[in-house]
Amino acid sequence: MYIRLKTTASWQDKRIKAMNKVISNYNLSTEIFIEEYNRVCVSKSENKKQYKGESNDNR
C-alpha cells in the first residue's frame, strides 16, 4: 500500500533534490553544497526567485 504524505514539493525540496542529483551524477563531495543547503533550509522565501534575491543581498 502506497500512502502519499505530501502531494506538492516546495521549492526547497526541489532545490535539495537537484543538489543531491548533481552530487550523485558527478561523484562530488557533499561539502561543496553544505553552505547552500543550510541557506535553503533556513530561508523564509516563498519561492526560488525570492531566495535568489535574498542570497544576492547577503553577499
Secondary structure, 3 states (H helix, E strand, C coil): CCCCCCCCCCHHHHHHHHHHHHHHHHCCCHHHHHHHHHHHHHCCCCCHHHHHHHHHHHC
